[in-house]
């Protein structure tokens, strides 16, 4: 999703990084992992989890009060689609690196993750910062729906730009390169 959001925008105004005025920042679930993965696999204890849940609404409110537009998206994938995606990684040498031991262990915990998600929604979905759920079995449709939703919530102004015209290129026809370039074979 992040790649889909980032691939057609200017890197001068979009980046996946820090907060600053007039920037769009995308967090890849890192903060909410406490309520999901960390909870399910035991990377946090109950006290840490409760602290997280008690802190979330206040932190999100402080962010919004400071002028940040906070949009939270949950990409919902069905069990069948998750299985299809994981199996496709097993059978594709270009994608096998995406399949970790943690993925395999987590695969057996669908119900635990579902309960953790539902509890996270219950405790962190607020009128000020609601969770938006995108059905994501079809990646292309999910990307288009999220991008459309996101763009409708960000106020923007048209930037006036001068019309760009390439200048005439000067090419010296008398110049002959004498460096022995070592070209790679053109297989394609």
N, CA, C and O of each residue as an XYZ file, in Angstrom:
752
protein
N       0.822     -1.183      0.000
C       0.000      0.000      0.000
C       0.868      1.248      0.000
O       0.600      2.203     -0.729
N       1.905      1.233      0.820
C       2.777      2.404      0.879
C       3.407      2.651     -0.490
O       3.472      3.790     -0.951
N       3.868      1.589     -1.135
C       4.465      1.746     -2.468
C       3.443      2.332     -3.440
O       3.769      3.214     -4.235
N       2.208      1.840     -3.372
C       1.170      2.358     -4.270
C       0.904      3.833     -4.014
O       0.684      4.593     -4.958
N       0.919      4.244     -2.768
C       0.705      5.654     -2.441
C       1.879      6.517     -2.900
O       1.688      7.656     -3.326
N       3.069      5.982     -2.815
C       4.272      6.769     -3.060
C       4.733      6.798     -4.512
O       5.439      7.728     -4.903
N       4.353      5.802     -5.334
C       4.977      5.672     -6.638
C       4.659      6.783     -7.629
O       5.424      6.966     -8.576
N       3.589      7.526     -7.468
C       3.228      8.547     -8.446
C       3.196      9.952     -7.853
O       2.555     10.850     -8.398
N       3.884     10.133     -6.747
C       3.886     11.446     -6.113
C       5.297     12.002     -6.048
O       6.274     11.274     -6.220
N       5.388     13.274     -5.802
C       6.690     13.920     -5.733
C       7.398     13.559     -4.435
O       6.831     13.738     -3.357
N       8.633     13.050     -4.517
C       9.380     12.752     -3.300
C       9.752     14.004     -2.521
O      10.240     13.912     -1.394
N       9.525     15.173     -3.112
C       9.795     16.420     -2.394
C       8.741     16.696     -1.334
O       9.017     17.376     -0.346
N       7.523     16.168     -1.535
C       6.455     16.453     -0.573
C       5.916     15.203      0.107
O       5.193     15.316      1.097
N       6.247     14.010     -0.395
C       5.798     12.755      0.204
C       7.023     11.948      0.611
O       7.962     11.806     -0.172
N       7.019     11.435      1.796
C       8.042     10.481      2.196
C       7.535      9.689      3.378
O       6.621     10.125      4.078
N       8.109      8.557      3.600
C       7.733      7.695      4.702
C       8.791      7.917      5.772
O       9.816      7.235      5.786
N       8.543      8.883      6.683
C       9.585      9.231      7.632
C       9.098      9.986      8.852
O       8.446      9.402      9.717
N       9.401     11.270      8.940
C       9.202     12.069     10.144
C       8.067     13.073      9.976
O       7.577     13.293      8.868
N       7.656     13.677     11.087
C       6.634     14.717     11.037
C       7.259     16.077     10.762
O       8.265     16.436     11.373
N       6.671     16.828      9.850
C       7.036     18.215      9.612
C       5.869     18.874      8.892
O       5.076     18.195      8.241
N       5.763     20.175      9.006
C       4.657     20.890      8.385
C       4.624     20.633      6.885
O       5.659     20.607      6.219
N       3.441     20.449      6.379
C       3.180     20.263      4.943
C       3.719     18.963      4.372
O       3.885     18.859      3.156
N       3.991     17.988      5.187
C       4.441     16.699      4.692
C       3.376     15.650      4.949
O       2.558     15.776      5.860
N       3.405     14.614      4.129
C       2.568     13.450      4.363
C       3.492     12.358      4.873
O       4.503     12.053      4.242
N       3.152     11.773      6.004
C       3.975     10.748      6.625
C       3.135      9.495      6.756
O       1.989      9.552      7.203
N       3.704      8.360      6.367
C       2.986      7.094      6.423
C       3.709      6.180      7.397
O       4.901      5.910      7.253
N       2.963      5.706      8.395
C       3.513      4.725      9.326
C       3.041      3.350      8.875
O       1.857      3.150      8.605
N       3.950      2.428      8.797
C       3.620      1.077      8.385
C       3.378      0.229      9.626
O       4.220     -0.583     10.007
N       2.242      0.421     10.244
C       1.739     -0.348     11.391
C       2.652     -0.419     12.598
O       2.283     -1.037     13.596
N       3.831      0.189     12.549
C       4.819      0.005     13.593
C       4.291      0.315     14.993
O       4.546     -0.440     15.931
N       3.566      1.404     15.140
C       3.101      1.770     16.467
C       1.993      0.839     16.952
O       1.947      0.479     18.128
N       1.117      0.459     16.056
C      -0.012     -0.396     16.439
C       0.376     -1.868     16.546
O      -0.451     -2.693     16.936
N       1.607     -2.209     16.209
C       2.058     -3.590     16.385
C       1.907     -4.057     17.830
O       1.715     -5.244     18.093
N       1.997     -3.116     18.755
C       1.846     -3.475     20.168
C       0.500     -4.177     20.399
O       0.420     -5.132     21.172
N      -0.548     -3.702     19.731
C      -1.887     -4.256     19.929
C      -2.133     -5.513     19.108
O      -3.118     -6.214     19.339
N      -1.266     -5.810     18.162
C      -1.465     -6.960     17.290
C      -0.386     -7.996     17.448
O      -0.473     -8.880     18.301
N       0.634     -7.885     16.622
C       1.702     -8.886     16.597
C       2.360     -9.051     17.963
O       2.505    -10.174     18.446
N       2.760     -7.946     18.589
C       3.466     -8.044     19.873
C       2.606     -8.735     20.919
O       3.108     -9.513     21.731
N       1.332     -8.454     20.899
C       0.401     -9.064     21.848
C       0.266    -10.567     21.581
O       0.364    -11.374     22.505
N       0.045    -10.932     20.345
C      -0.226    -12.326     19.997
C       0.998    -13.213     20.206
O       0.867    -14.322     20.726
N       2.175    -12.752     19.816
C       3.364    -13.603     19.930
C       4.107    -13.427     21.255
O       5.142    -14.057     21.472
N       3.594    -12.585     22.130
C       4.170    -12.460     23.460
C       5.363    -11.528     23.567
O       6.184    -11.685     24.471
N       5.480    -10.553     22.657
C       6.577     -9.594     22.726
C       6.299     -8.471     23.719
O       7.175     -7.648     23.982
N       5.103     -8.430     24.267
C       4.782     -7.455     25.318
C       3.930     -8.160     26.364
O       3.247     -9.142     26.072
N       3.980     -7.646     27.579
C       3.152     -8.242     28.627
C       1.852     -7.446     28.771
O       1.678     -6.413     28.123
N       0.955     -7.919     29.607
C      -0.355     -7.274     29.772
C      -0.234     -5.824     30.243
O      -1.004     -4.963     29.819
N       0.740     -5.558     31.122
C       0.925     -4.199     31.623
C       1.322     -3.250     30.487
O       0.797     -2.142     30.387
N       2.243     -3.686     29.640
C       2.668     -2.868     28.496
C       1.512     -2.655     27.511
O       1.347     -1.570     26.954
N       0.730     -3.695     27.310
C      -0.415     -3.596     26.398
C      -1.440     -2.602     26.938
O      -1.947     -1.766     26.190
N      -1.743     -2.689     28.213
C      -2.714     -1.768     28.808
C      -2.217     -0.331     28.779
O      -2.997      0.596     28.561
N      -0.927     -0.148     28.998
C      -0.365      1.198     28.912
C      -0.542      1.746     27.497
O      -0.924      2.901     27.311
N      -0.260      0.904     26.505
C      -0.433      1.309     25.110
C      -1.878      1.751     24.863
O      -2.119      2.832     24.327
N      -2.825      0.917     25.254
C      -4.233      1.250     25.017
C      -4.663      2.522     25.748
O      -5.471      3.291     25.228
N      -4.139      2.741     26.926
C      -4.514      3.954     27.660
C      -3.883      5.207     27.055
O      -4.428      6.305     27.171
N      -2.725      5.032     26.405
C      -2.017      6.178     25.841
C      -2.522      6.582     24.458
O      -2.478      7.761     24.108
N      -2.994      5.634     23.678
C      -3.348      5.897     22.283
C      -4.299      7.081     22.093
O      -3.971      7.993     21.334
N      -5.458      7.105     22.748
C      -6.383      8.218     22.463
C      -5.785      9.595     22.750
O      -6.009     10.530     21.980
N      -5.041      9.737     23.825
C      -4.436     11.025     24.160
C      -3.353     11.435     23.176
O      -3.261     12.602     22.796
N      -2.542     10.486     22.770
C      -1.477     10.783     21.800
C      -2.088     11.181     20.462
O      -1.664     12.156     19.843
N      -3.087     10.422     20.020
C      -3.737     10.753     18.756
C      -4.417     12.117     18.828
O      -4.376     12.881     17.864
N      -5.043     12.427     19.965
C      -5.689     13.737     20.126
C      -4.653     14.855     20.076
O      -4.886     15.890     19.452
N      -3.519     14.655     20.725
C      -2.459     15.671     20.704
C      -1.957     15.899     19.277
O      -1.698     17.034     18.878
N      -1.823     14.827     18.524
C      -1.383     14.955     17.138
C      -2.402     15.770     16.331
O      -2.036     16.688     15.597
N      -3.658     15.426     16.479
C      -4.720     16.106     15.729
C      -4.840     17.557     16.170
O      -5.015     18.446     15.337
N      -4.748     17.804     17.477
C      -4.822     19.178     17.986
C      -3.666     20.042     17.468
O      -3.782     21.266     17.400
N      -2.546     19.395     17.102
C      -1.405     20.164     16.596
C      -1.499     20.399     15.089
O      -0.593     20.979     14.490
N      -2.603     19.946     14.474
C      -2.816     20.202     13.057
C      -2.556     19.024     12.138
O      -2.657     19.152     10.918
N      -2.225     17.887     12.707
C      -1.964     16.701     11.890
C      -3.286     16.075     11.468
O      -4.200     15.932     12.280
N      -3.384     15.708     10.211
C      -4.535     14.944      9.727
C      -4.165     13.484      9.914
O      -3.273     12.974      9.236
N      -4.836     12.821     10.816
C      -4.503     11.436     11.150
C      -5.528     10.507     10.511
O      -6.717     10.568     10.825
N      -5.065      9.664      9.627
C      -5.921      8.687      8.960
C      -5.369      7.305      9.264
O      -4.190      7.034      9.036
N      -6.226      6.431      9.781
C      -5.795      5.083     10.142
C      -6.532      4.088      9.248
O      -7.762      4.037      9.233
N      -5.761      3.301      8.506
C      -6.338      2.311      7.597
C      -5.945      0.903      8.026
O      -4.787      0.635      8.346
N      -6.917      0.023      8.027
C      -6.688     -1.391      8.281
C      -6.980     -2.121      6.975
O      -8.079     -2.009      6.431
N      -6.006     -2.862      6.474
C      -6.194     -3.627      5.248
C      -6.632     -5.036      5.618
O      -5.835     -5.838      6.104
N      -7.885     -5.324      5.387
C      -8.499     -6.597      5.782
C      -8.332     -7.621      4.663
O      -8.738     -7.386      3.525
N      -7.734     -8.750      5.000
C      -7.515     -9.839      4.054
C      -8.205    -11.084      4.600
O      -8.111    -11.384      5.790
N      -8.898    -11.807      3.723
C      -9.601    -13.026      4.141
C      -8.602    -14.156      4.389
O      -7.477    -14.114      3.890
N      -9.010    -15.162      5.157
C      -8.113    -16.309      5.384
C      -7.701    -16.991      4.071
O      -6.546    -17.385      3.910
N      -8.639    -17.128      3.145
C      -8.302    -17.780      1.869
C      -7.274    -16.978      1.085
O      -6.358    -17.552      0.496
N      -7.418    -15.647      1.072
C      -6.472    -14.811      0.342
C      -5.112    -14.822      1.028
O      -4.080    -14.824      0.357
N      -5.099    -14.828      2.349
C      -3.811    -14.905      3.051
C      -3.093    -16.203      2.672
O      -1.891    -16.198      2.408
N      -3.826    -17.300      2.648
C      -3.230    -18.587      2.268
C      -2.694    -18.527      0.845
O      -1.580    -18.982      0.583
N      -3.477    -17.969     -0.079
C      -3.047    -17.861     -1.476
C      -1.750    -17.052     -1.586
O      -0.826    -17.443     -2.299
N      -1.692    -15.930     -0.877
C      -0.492    -15.081     -0.949
C       0.726    -15.773     -0.372
O       1.813    -15.706     -0.947
N       0.555    -16.435      0.757
C       1.692    -17.121      1.368
C       2.163    -18.280      0.492
O       3.366    -18.480      0.324
N       1.227    -19.040     -0.063
C       1.607    -20.147     -0.949
C       2.320    -19.626     -2.197
O       3.244    -20.270     -2.694
N       1.899    -18.469     -2.704
C       2.558    -17.918     -3.895
C       4.001    -17.515     -3.578
O       4.857    -17.533     -4.463
N       4.267    -17.160     -2.353
C       5.642    -16.825     -1.971
C       6.505    -18.085     -1.910
O       7.677    -18.062     -2.285
N       5.923    -19.172     -1.441
C       6.656    -20.434     -1.346
C       7.098    -20.890     -2.729
O       8.207    -21.396     -2.897
N       6.231    -20.711     -3.714
C       6.485    -21.216     -5.060
C       7.199    -20.232     -5.982
O       7.456    -20.560     -7.140
N       7.520    -19.057     -5.508
C       8.143    -18.036     -6.359
C       9.471    -17.605     -5.738
O       9.504    -16.970     -4.684
N      10.554    -17.962     -6.408
C      11.881    -17.638     -5.898
C      12.108    -16.149     -5.705
O      12.957    -15.749     -4.908
N      11.346    -15.311     -6.437
C      11.473    -13.863     -6.281
C      10.776    -13.354     -5.031
O      11.022    -12.228     -4.600
N       9.903    -14.174     -4.440
C       9.124    -13.722     -3.287
C       9.393    -14.518     -2.011
O       8.928    -14.127     -0.940
N      10.125    -15.614     -2.101
C      10.332    -16.476     -0.927
C      10.959    -15.704      0.230
O      10.708    -16.024      1.392
N      11.765    -14.698     -0.071
C      12.409    -13.892      0.971
C      11.379    -13.161      1.829
O      11.671    -12.785      2.965
N      10.181    -12.959      1.294
C       9.132    -12.262      2.047
C       8.503    -13.161      3.115
O       7.770    -12.674      3.976
N       8.777    -14.445      3.069
C       8.155    -15.406      3.975
C       9.122    -15.755      5.098
O      10.112    -16.454      4.887
N       8.822    -15.259      6.296
C       9.710    -15.483      7.439
C       9.153    -16.580      8.343
O       8.005    -17.002      8.206
N       9.982    -17.018      9.249
C       9.533    -17.975     10.254
C       8.377    -17.424     11.076
O       7.477    -18.160     11.480
N       8.417    -16.108     11.317
C       7.335    -15.449     12.063
C       6.022    -15.527     11.281
O       4.957    -15.707     11.871
N       6.098    -15.392      9.956
C       4.888    -15.514      9.127
C       4.272    -16.902      9.278
O       3.056    -17.040      9.417
N       5.116    -17.922      9.251
C       4.615    -19.291      9.364
C       4.001    -19.541     10.737
O       2.952    -20.175     10.851
N       4.661    -19.039     11.775
C       4.112    -19.196     13.129
C       2.794    -18.432     13.256
O       1.828    -18.937     13.828
N       2.764    -17.225     12.725
C       1.564    -16.387     12.823
C       0.393    -16.968     12.041
O      -0.766    -16.755     12.397
N       0.703    -17.704     10.970
C      -0.345    -18.284     10.120
C      -1.288    -19.172     10.917
O      -2.478    -19.256     10.614
N      -0.754    -19.829     11.930
C      -1.576    -20.741     12.734
C      -2.418    -20.002     13.785
O      -3.208    -20.624     14.495
N      -2.250    -18.687     13.882
C      -2.897    -17.910     14.958
C      -3.986    -16.971     14.435
O      -4.193    -15.900     15.005
N      -4.678    -17.350     13.369
C      -5.686    -16.464     12.759
C      -6.687    -15.949     13.796
O      -6.967    -14.751     13.845
N      -7.218    -16.835     14.612
C      -8.232    -16.426     15.597
C      -7.657    -15.459     16.627
O      -8.330    -14.511     17.031
N      -6.417    -15.694     17.053
C      -5.779    -14.789     18.023
C      -5.600    -13.394     17.428
O      -5.854    -12.391     18.095
N      -5.164    -13.337     16.175
C      -5.000    -12.044     15.514
C      -6.344    -11.345     15.293
O      -6.444    -10.124     15.412
N      -7.361    -12.124     14.975
C      -8.700    -11.546     14.780
C      -9.208    -10.929     16.074
O      -9.744     -9.821     16.067
N      -9.042    -11.639     17.182
C      -9.472    -11.101     18.482
C      -8.658     -9.860     18.864
O      -9.205     -8.888     19.383
N      -7.346     -9.903     18.603
C      -6.486     -8.756     18.913
C      -6.905     -7.550     18.075
O      -6.981     -6.436     18.593
N      -7.178     -7.761     16.785
C      -7.639     -6.666     15.918
C      -8.931     -6.066     16.454
O      -9.064     -4.846     16.556
N      -9.877     -6.928     16.794
C     -11.170     -6.439     17.277
C     -11.032     -5.654     18.578
O     -11.701     -4.639     18.770
N     -10.165     -6.127     19.466
C      -9.928     -5.406     20.722
C      -9.233     -4.066     20.448
O      -9.557     -3.057     21.074
N      -8.281     -4.061     19.515
C      -7.608     -2.817     19.158
C      -8.609     -1.810     18.592
O      -8.591     -0.635     18.960
N      -9.480     -2.273     17.699
C     -10.509     -1.379     17.159
C     -11.385     -0.835     18.282
O     -11.645      0.366     18.349
N     -11.831     -1.712     19.151
C     -12.711     -1.310     20.250
C     -12.064     -0.231     21.113
O     -12.745      0.680     21.584
N     -10.757     -0.330     21.320
C     -10.079      0.563     22.254
C      -9.349      1.747     21.624
O      -8.931      2.666     22.328
N      -9.197      1.729     20.309
C      -8.469      2.840     19.674
C      -9.239      3.491     18.530
O      -8.736      4.423     17.902
N     -10.439      3.019     18.254
C     -11.281      3.644     17.228
C     -12.098      4.724     17.927
O     -13.029      4.418     18.672
N     -11.754      5.970     17.691
C     -12.425      7.084     18.347
C     -13.048      7.994     17.300
O     -12.645      7.955     16.137
N     -14.024      8.815     17.688
C     -14.600      9.749     16.716
C     -13.544     10.683     16.109
O     -13.649     11.073     14.946
N     -12.552     11.027     16.887
C     -11.497     11.919     16.424
C     -10.520     11.207     15.471
O     -10.023     11.810     14.519
N     -10.254      9.930     15.736
C      -9.297      9.157     14.936
C      -9.861      7.755     14.683
O      -9.411      6.782     15.289
N     -10.840      7.659     13.791
C     -11.453      6.349     13.533
C     -10.576      5.449     12.659
O      -9.771      5.928     11.859
N     -10.747      4.160     12.827
C     -10.131      3.196     11.926
C     -10.992      3.095     10.679
O     -12.220      3.076     10.766
N     -10.354      3.030      9.527
C     -11.039      2.809      8.247
C     -10.575      1.448      7.747
O      -9.374      1.198      7.645
N     -11.516      0.574      7.438
C     -11.194     -0.779      7.007
C     -11.356     -0.879      5.491
O     -12.391     -0.506      4.937
N     -10.322     -1.386      4.836
C     -10.357     -1.584      3.390
C     -10.295     -3.077      3.098
O      -9.348     -3.757      3.492
N     -11.306     -3.577      2.410
C     -11.257     -4.964      1.957
C     -10.096     -5.068      0.980
O     -10.035     -4.320      0.004
N      -9.170     -5.998      1.237
C      -7.901     -5.992      0.501
C      -7.555     -7.301     -0.193
O      -6.390     -7.532     -0.517
N      -8.539     -8.162     -0.427
C      -8.240     -9.377     -1.185
C      -7.792     -9.019     -2.596
O      -6.920     -9.680     -3.160
N      -8.385     -7.980     -3.164
C      -7.985     -7.475     -4.476
C      -7.095     -6.253     -4.221
O      -7.588     -5.176     -3.885
N      -5.791     -6.433     -4.381
C      -4.837     -5.369     -4.044
C      -5.072     -4.093     -4.838
O      -5.017     -2.997     -4.281
N      -5.331     -4.225     -6.120
C      -5.510     -3.037     -6.961
C      -6.712     -2.227     -6.495
O      -6.620     -1.008     -6.354
N      -7.833     -2.890     -6.255
C      -9.030     -2.175     -5.793
C      -8.802     -1.551     -4.420
O      -9.224     -0.422     -4.168
N      -8.140     -2.283     -3.540
C      -7.857     -1.747     -2.201
C      -7.008     -0.486     -2.315
O      -7.285      0.511     -1.648
N      -5.983     -0.524     -3.149
C      -5.107      0.635     -3.315
C      -5.888      1.831     -3.847
O      -5.766      2.940     -3.327
N      -6.682      1.604     -4.877
C      -7.465      2.697     -5.454
C      -8.462      3.260     -4.448
O      -8.628      4.476     -4.356
N      -9.129      2.385     -3.690
C     -10.104      2.851     -2.693
C      -9.444      3.657     -1.582
O      -9.974      4.686     -1.163
N      -8.301      3.200     -1.105
C      -7.609      3.926     -0.033
C      -7.065      5.251     -0.552
O      -7.204      6.278      0.111
N      -6.453      5.240     -1.721
C      -5.919      6.484     -2.276
C      -7.042      7.497     -2.477
O      -6.878      8.677     -2.165
N      -8.179      7.042     -2.994
C      -9.325      7.933     -3.200
C      -9.811      8.496     -1.871
O     -10.075      9.694     -1.761
N      -9.928      7.641     -0.866
C     -10.382      8.076      0.459
C      -9.402      9.081      1.058
O      -9.808     10.120      1.578
N      -8.112      8.762      0.982
C      -7.081      9.617      1.552
C      -7.072     10.991      0.879
O      -7.054     12.016      1.562
N      -7.084     11.015     -0.432
C      -7.023     12.289     -1.143
C      -8.241     13.163     -0.874
O      -8.142     14.390     -0.904
N      -9.385     12.544     -0.613
C     -10.595     13.313     -0.324
C     -10.537     13.968      1.058
O     -11.334     14.859      1.352
N      -9.619     13.543      1.889
C      -9.525     14.075      3.241
C      -8.358     15.023      3.461
O      -8.200     15.569      4.553
N      -7.555     15.220      2.453
C      -6.408     16.114      2.585
C      -6.681     17.378      1.777
O      -6.798     17.325      0.553
N      -6.783     18.518      2.468
C      -7.001     19.756      1.715
C      -5.762     20.065      0.879
O      -4.630     19.980      1.356
N      -6.003     20.420     -0.359
C      -4.862     20.726     -1.212
C      -5.199     21.882     -2.137
O      -6.358     22.132     -2.468
N      -4.165     22.565     -2.532
C      -4.300     23.677     -3.462
C      -3.493     23.349     -4.702
O      -2.433     22.728     -4.628
N      -4.007     23.773     -5.832
C      -3.273     23.578     -7.079
C      -2.009     24.428     -7.044
O      -2.053     25.612     -6.709
N      -0.906     23.823     -7.386
C       0.356     24.541     -7.436
C       0.534     25.073     -8.850
O       0.474     24.325     -9.825
N       0.756     26.389     -8.941
C       0.985     26.976    -10.258
C       2.418     26.678    -10.670
O       3.371     26.951     -9.941
N       2.535     26.117    -11.849
C       3.847     25.787    -12.375
C       3.992     26.408    -13.755
O       3.044     26.456    -14.539
N       5.198     26.879    -14.031
C       5.486     27.360    -15.376
C       5.488     26.167    -16.328
O       5.891     25.064    -15.961
N       5.033     26.406    -17.550
C       5.061     25.350    -18.550
C       6.524     25.007    -18.837
O       7.350     25.890    -19.071
N       6.821     23.720    -18.815
C       8.179     23.259    -19.028
C       8.389     22.992    -20.517
O       7.583     22.325    -21.165
N       9.486     23.527    -21.041
C       9.847     23.288    -22.435
C      11.335     22.981    -22.463
O      12.155     23.737    -21.943
N      11.662     21.859    -23.079
C      13.076     21.502    -23.169
C      13.796     22.484    -24.085
O      13.289     22.827    -25.154
N      14.975     22.936    -23.669
C      15.749     23.825    -24.547
C      16.345     23.006    -25.694
O      16.423     21.780    -25.616
N      16.751     23.677    -26.727
C      17.394     23.012    -27.863
C      18.723     22.433    -27.371
O      19.506     23.113    -26.707
N      18.954     21.195    -27.702
C      20.186     20.527    -27.295
C      21.270     20.776    -28.344
O      21.038     20.669    -29.548
N      22.445     21.107    -27.851
C      23.578     21.319    -28.747
C      24.359     20.007    -28.818
O      24.815     19.491    -27.798
N      24.506     19.480    -30.020
C      25.260     18.246    -30.214
C      26.358     18.518    -31.236
O      26.107     18.960    -32.357
N      27.572     18.240    -30.807
C      28.730     18.451    -31.681
C      28.946     17.179    -32.497
O      29.479     16.194    -31.986
N      28.538     17.200    -33.743
C      28.651     16.021    -34.609
C      30.098     15.642    -34.916
O      30.363     14.523    -35.357
N      31.027     16.552    -34.689
C      32.421     16.245    -34.996
C      33.108     15.479    -33.858
O      34.196     14.937    -34.053
N      32.490     15.428    -32.683
C      33.098     14.727    -31.538
C      32.950     13.223    -31.706
O      31.872     12.731    -32.039
N      34.036     12.497    -31.476
C      34.018     11.039    -31.524
C      34.592     10.542    -30.206
O      35.724     10.871    -29.853
N      33.816      9.756    -29.486
C      34.275      9.215    -28.208
C      35.380      8.204    -28.453
O      35.251      7.327    -29.307
N      36.468      8.328    -27.701
C      37.550      7.372    -27.887
C      37.724      6.460    -26.673
O      38.710      5.728    -26.581
N      36.783      6.504    -25.757
C      36.833      5.604    -24.602
C      36.280      4.242    -25.016
O      35.238      4.179    -25.669
N      36.957      3.151    -24.651
C      36.472      1.815    -25.045
C      35.376      1.320    -24.079
O      35.656      0.568    -23.145
N      34.161      1.743    -24.315
C      33.055      1.326    -23.443
C      32.948     -0.197    -23.408
O      33.119     -0.872    -24.423
N      32.664     -0.713    -22.230
C      32.509     -2.161    -22.056
C      31.004     -2.428    -21.838
O      30.535     -2.528    -20.704
N      30.286     -2.537    -22.926
C      28.844     -2.729    -22.856
C      28.517     -4.158    -22.415
O      29.228     -5.105    -22.749
N      27.448     -4.287    -21.674
C      26.979     -5.630    -21.300
C      26.237     -6.206    -22.506
O      25.727     -5.453    -23.335
N      26.175     -7.514    -22.607
C      25.448     -8.123    -23.724
C      23.969     -7.729    -23.691
O      23.344     -7.690    -22.631
N      23.435     -7.442    -24.855
C      22.012     -7.104    -24.966
C      21.228     -8.390    -25.185
O      20.941     -8.779    -26.317
N      20.889     -9.037    -24.081
C      20.155    -10.303    -24.129
C      18.702    -10.062    -24.500
O      18.064    -10.918    -25.113
N      18.180     -8.910    -24.133
C      16.768     -8.602    -24.382
C      16.626     -7.431    -25.316
O      15.507     -7.031    -25.638
